[in-house]
Amino acid sequence: MKASQRLLVKKSVNPANFNKGGLEKTLSAFSLTMMGVGAIVGSGIFITPGIIAAKYAGPAAMLSFVIAAVVCSLAALCYAEFSSTIPLAGSAYTYVYTVFGEFLAWILGWSLISEYLFAVSSVAVSWSSYFQNLMSGFGLKLPTFLTAAAGTAGVSGAGFNLIAFVVVLAVSLLLVGGLQESTRVNSIMVIVKILVIVLFIGVAIFFVKPANYHPFMPHGVSGLVKGASLAFYAYIGFDAVSTASEEVKNPKRNMPIGIVGSLVVASILYVAMAAVLVGVVHYSKLNVGDPVAYALAVIHQNWAAGIVSLGAVVGMTTVLIVMLYGGTRLLFAISRDGLLPKVFRTVSPHTKVPVKSTWIFGIIASVFAAVIPLDKIAELVNIGTLFAFAMVSIGVVFLRRHETLQQINSSFKVPFYPVLPVVSFLACIYLMLNLQAFTWHMFGIWLVIGIVIYFAYSYRHSRIRAGLRVKESKS
C-alpha cells in the first residue's frame, strides 16, 4: 500500500460493535436536548443581542438570530444524519475517519480538541468575572492577583485566576462522578437558566415601546447579515451533543431529536430575548457590557438584575459541563483508535466514565483559564468549530455513497440532498474565510503541532494501520 493510501485509510464501521464501546448508555432525548441548550445558551444570551442591535442590525437583531439559526440548522441536520447512522463517540472526528480517512480525521480531531479546550478555558474566565460581581454584592472580594490572568487589561505583572481554575476542576469532579449524575445537574441548571430568561422577558415585555422598533433596519441588509455572522457564534455548542452518541439509549431516534431540538429551543430563547430587549431600550444605547442589566435599570426593575446575574453564572456552568464532557469523549475516541496514548481511553469499571481523560483535560483547561488572558484563549474556538461543521456537511455526500453504511438503517436523512449539505459546506467555508488573520495564524500553529504529534506518535500506533500490517504480512 502506498504511503498516501496509508494516510487516508478509513475506519470500518461494524453495527455489531455499536454497543461494545465500554461506555454506559444512560442518555434520553430529553437529556440530550438539555445538553444542547446547556452548551448553546450561556452568558452570551445576556450580552450578544444588545451588541448586535447596537452595532449592526438595530431592532432587526431578532432576524439576525433567525438567519444564524437557519444557517446553523443546515450543519445540525448533517450532524443528525451522521449521529443516527454511526452512534459512536468522537462526533465529527469519527464521522470524518469513516468517510475521508485517518489523516483528515486526525486534523479535524486535533482542531476540535482546541475548540473544546479553549471554549472551557474562556468560559471559565467569564464565569469568574460574573461570580466576582455576585460576591461583590455581598461585600466579598478576592485580591486582584488571584482573579485575573497575566496580561489582562488593568493588571500588571503575573496573575492567577483562582476562581476560573477552581470551577473547571469542580466541573471535572462532577463529570468523574458519572454521566447520569452530571446530566441530572445539567438539566436542573438549564431549567433554572430558562426560568431566569423567561423572568426577564415576562418583566420587561410590559415596558416595550413600539417606537423603539423604528427604524427596523437602520443599517440595511448588510447590517442584518453582519449581525447574523456574530449571532452564528452564539449557537456554537450543539455539536457537543453528537459526542454523546455512544452513551445514548436508542441513538437512531434520540440523537436527531437532541441535536435539532436543542437548536430550536435555543433559537426561540435568543429571538425572544432580542425582540424584548430592543423594544425596551433604543438599540443605539445597547452597546454596553451587560445590556440586560442596563435595560432593567432603565425600567427601574433593579430587583431582577441580581437574578439575571445568577442566571448568567448558571448558564456558563452548563456550558462548562457540556464542553468539558465533549472534550473528554473526543479524547476517548481518538485514543481508542490508537492515535493518542491509551491512558485517555481507560474507563472506570464503576462509573463507566473515562476518568483519567477527564482529569487530564480538566487540569489543562483549568491552567489555561488561570494564566492566559481571555482575548487570547478565545481565538481558536470559532475556526475549529466551523472546520468541523464544513467537513461534516460535505461528508454527508460521501456517507450516502459508502457501501457499508448504505446498509445501515439510519432513522434520519438530511432533506433536499445533496443541495442542503453542499450549501451548508459553502456557508461554513465562507464564514471561515471572514475570520481575522490572527485567528488563521494561531490555527496554523495549532495544526503544525498536531501534524508533528501525528507523525511522531499517532501514525505508528494507529490500531487500524496495525491491522493492515498484519494482513499484509500474511499475504
N, C-alpha and C positions, 0 to 999 in steps of 0.2 A: 504494500500500500504506500502511495506517495505521501510525502510529508504534508502537502496541502490537504490531502484527503484525511490524514490523521487529525489535523486541526479541526476539521469540520465533521468529525464522527458524531453521529446523532444518538441520542438516548432512546432506547427502545422502551415502549410502554406496554406493559402486560396488565390488563384489567384484573387479573388474579392477584396482583400484588398491591392493589389499591388499599386493602385493609390490613397490610402487614408492615406498616412503617414504624411501629413501636409507639406511636402517639395515640392517646385515648380520644375516641370520638364522643364529644360531650356537647358540641355547639348546635343550637337550633337556628332556624331562620330569624327569630327574634333576637337571639344573642348576636348574630352576625350583623343585623341591622343596627343594633345598639353600638357595636364595634365601629361600624362605618360612620354613624353620626358622631360618635365619640372622637374619631380621627379628623373628621371634616369641620365640625363646629367647635372651634376653640375660642381663644380670646379674640380672633380675627373678626368674629361677628359683631363685636362691640366697637370695632375700630374701622375696618375696611369700608363699610357702607358710607361713613362720613367722608373719608378721604376720596373715594371715587366720586361722590356727589360734588365735593368742593373743587376738585382739581380737573375732573374730566367730563362727567355726564350730567351734572346738575340733578334735578328731580328724576331724570331718566335712569338714575343709578339702579333702580329696581329692574329695568330692562337689561342693563349690563349684566346683572346676575342671571337673568333668564338666558341670555345669549351664551354666557360662560357655561351654564348648566347644560345647554343643548350640546355644545362642543364637547364637554366633559362626558356627557352621556354616550357619545359615539364610542369613546375608548372604554367606557363602562360596559357597554354591550359586548364588545370584543373580549373583555376580561371574563364576562359571564359565560360566553360560549366555551372559552378555554377551561375555566374552572369547573364547569359541569362535565366536560369531556375528560379532563385529566385532573382528578381530585387528589393532587399531591402537594406537599409543602414546597415552598420555593417561589410561588407566584410566577411572575414574568420570566425569571431565570429558568425554571423548569419548562415552561412553555417554549421558550426560545431554544433550549437544549434539544427538545424533541423535534422541532421543525427546521432549525437552522444549523445546529451543531454545537460542539463543545466550546470552541474559541469565542464565538459570538455570545454564547451563554455566559461564559466567564466574564467577558467585558461588561455585559448587562448586569450580571450579579454583582460585580465589583462596583458598578455605578449605583446600584440600589443600596449597597452597604453604606455608601456615602449619604444617600438620601435619608435612610433611617437614622444613621449615626448623628448626622448634623441636625436633622429635624429634632431628635430628642434633646440634643445639647442646646439648640437655640430656644426651644420651648421652655426648657428648664430655666434659662436665664430670664425669660419673660415672666415665668411663674414666680421667680424670686422677687422681681420688681413689684408685681401685684401683691404678693404676700407681705412685703415690707410696707406697702401702702396700707394694707389692712392692720398690720401691727402698730403702725404709727398712730392710727386712730385710737389705740388703747395706751398710747404713750410709751410704747416699746420700740427701741431702735438699736440695731447692731452696729458696731464700728464699721466705717466705710470700707476699710481694707478687707473685711470679711464678707462683703456683699457685692463687690464689683471686681470684675476680672481686670488684669493688667491691660492698660491701653484704652479702657473705657473712658468716654468723654468726661472730663472733670475729675478724673482720678489719676494722680501721678504715682509713678513707681509701681512696684509689684502689688498684685492683689489676688485674693482667692475668694470666689463667690461660694461661701459655705452653704448657703441655702440651696442654690442650684445643685451643688454637689450632693447634698443630703437627700433631696427629693428624688433624684434619679436612683440612688441606692435604695430608697424606700419603695419605689415602684418595682425595682428589681426583686426585692424581697417578697413583694406581693405576688409577682409572677412565678417565683420559685415555689410558692405555696400550692400551686395547682391552677390549671386553666379555668376550671369550673368556679373556683372562688374568685379569681381575677375578673372573669366576665360578670359575675354577680355584682361585684363592687362597681365595675364599669357601668353596668346597666342602671344601677341606682344613681350614680353621678350624672349620667346622661339625662335621666328623667328630671333630676334637680336642675340641671342646666336648662332644659327645655322649659321648665316651670318659671325660671328666672326670666327667660326671654319673653315668655307669654305674659309675665307680670309687667314688664316694661311696656309691651305693646298694649296691654289692657289699660294701663295707667295713662300712657301718652296719647292714645288714639282720641281721647276726649279733648285734646288740646290742638288737634290738627287744624291748620288754617288753609283752606283751598287756594288762597292767593300764593302760598309758598310753592305751589306746583307750576307756577308760570314765571319765566318761560320754561317749558318742559325739557327741551334740549338746547340749552344756551350755547353749546359748542358744536352743535350739529351731529351728524352721523359719525364723524371722525372721533369726537369726544366719547360717544357711546361705545365705539369699538375699543378705544383705548381703555375705557373703564372696564370693558369685558375682559381685556387681557389681564388686568390686575385682579379682577374677580375670579378668573380661572384658577389662580394660585390659591384662592381661599378654599377651593374644592379639593385640592390635592390631599390625599389621605385615604380615599376609598380603596385604592389598590392594596392597602394593607390587609383588607378583608380577604383578598384572594390568597394570602399566605396561610390562611387557616383551613384551606381545603381538606387537608388530611385529618383534621380534627372535627369534622362536621358530620352530623348524622344526616344521611340522605343528601349528599352533596349535589347530586344532579338536580334536585328540586330547590334546596335551601341556598346554594351559592348564588344563583341568579337573583333570587328574592333579596338576599342580604346586600348584594352589590348595588342593584338598581334601586331597591327600597331605601337604602341609606342616602343615596344621592337625591331621591325625590324628597325625603323628609328635610334634608339639609337645604335644598333649594327653596322649599316653602318658607323655612325659617329666615334665610338670608333675604329673600324678596320682601317678606312681611316687615322685617326689621328696617330695610332701606326705605320702603314706602312710608312707614310711620315717621321715621327719623326726619326725612326731608319735608314731611308735612308739618312737623312741629317747629323746626328751625329752618330758616332760609339756608339753602345749600351753600351760599358764599361764606357762611360762618362756621362750617363744619370741619374746616381744616385744622383740627386740634388733636391732641394726643388721645383724648377719651371723649369722643363725640356723644356717646350715650349719656355719660355723666353730665356733660355740658347741657344736653337737651333737658335732662331732669332738673338742672339748676335753673334753666330759663323758665320752665313752667312751675318752679317753686315746689318741686317734689323731691327735695333732698333726702327725705327718709328712705327713698328707694335706691339711692346711689350706693350705699353700703351693700345692699343686697345684690346689685349688679356686679360690684367688685367681687363679691363672694362667688357669683356665677361665673365670672371670668377665671377665677382660680380653679374652680371645679372643672370648668371647660378645658383648661390646659392640662389638668391632671388626667382626664380621659384621653387626651391626645398623647400624653406621655405613655400611658398604659398600652395603647394600641400600637404606636410606632415602635416602642421598645419590644413589644411582642413580635411585631413583624420582622424586625431586625434579627431577633434570635432564631426565628423559624427559617429565615433565609440562610443564616449561617449553618443551621442544621441540615438543610437540603444540600448546600454546596459541599459540606463535609461528608455527607453520606455518599456523594459521588466521588469522593477521594480528592477533591480539588483543594480542600483545606484539611488541617490535621484532625484526627478522629476525636479529639477532645470536644469538638463542637457538636458532635452527634451523639454523645453519651446521654442516655435518657434515664432519669431516676425510676427505679422499679416501683416506687411508692406513689409518686405524683404524676408519672408519665410525662415529665417535663424535662427538656434539655437544660439541666441546672447549671452545669459548667459554662455552657454557651451564654446563658442568661447573665451570669455574674461577670463574665469577661466583657461582654458587650456593654453591660450596665456600668462597669467600672471605667472603661474607656470613655464612654459618653459623659459620665459624671466629671471626669478630669477635664475633658474638653470644655464642658459647661462652666467649670470653676475658673479656668485660667485664660480662655480665649474670648475676646470681645464678641458681642452678638453680631455686629455687622460683618464679621469675617466668617463665622461658623454657619451663617445662613446662606452663603453664596452658592453652595453646591446642591442645595435641596431641589431647586426647581429644574435644573438641567438634567439631573439624574432621573427624575420622575418623568419628564417629557420624553426622554430617550426610551424609557420603559414603555410608555404609552404608545409611542411610534412603532416599536418592534412588535408589541402585542397586536396592534391594529393590523399591520401588514401580515403578521404571522397567521391571522385567520385564513387568509387566502391559501397559504401553504398547508394549514391544518386540514382544510377541506380536501386537499389533494393527497394527503398522507394515506397510504394504503392500509396500514394497520388501524389508524384512528378512524377511518371511514366505517369500520366495522363496529365501532363503539356507539352505542345508542345514546347520544347526547340529548338531554332534555331541553336544551335551549340552543337556538340558532340565531345568529345575527340577521336581522331583516335587511332587505334590499341589498343582498350580497350580489356582486363584490363591491358595489359602489360605496356603501357605507364604510367598510374597513379602509378602503383607499382614501376616501375623504378624511377620515379620522387621522390616518397616517400623515397626509399632507398638512393638515391643520397643526399637528404636533411639531412637524419639522419647521413650519413657518414660525411658530412661537419660539422654538429653539434658536432660530436664526436672528430673532429680535432681542435675545438676551445680551447683556453687556459683555464687552470684550474681556473684562477681568474674569467674569464667570467662566468663559471659554478657556482662558489661560489656566485657571485653577482646575477645571475639568480635565484639561490635557495633562497636567502634572499628576493628577489622581490616576488617570488611565495608564500613564507611563509606569507608575509604581505598581499598578495591577498587572501589567504585562510582564514586568520583571518577576513578580511573585509567581505568575503562571508558568513561565519557562524554568524558573529555579526550583519550583516545588510541584505545582499542580499537574503539569504535563507528564511528569514521571510517576505521579501517584494516582492518576486517573483510573478508577475502577473499570470503566468501560474499555479504556485502552489496554488495560491489563488483560481483560478477557479476549481482546483481539490478538494480543501477543501469544496467548495460549493456543488460540485457534490456528494462527499462522505457524506455530512450532509443530503442530500436529499434522499440518497439511504438507 
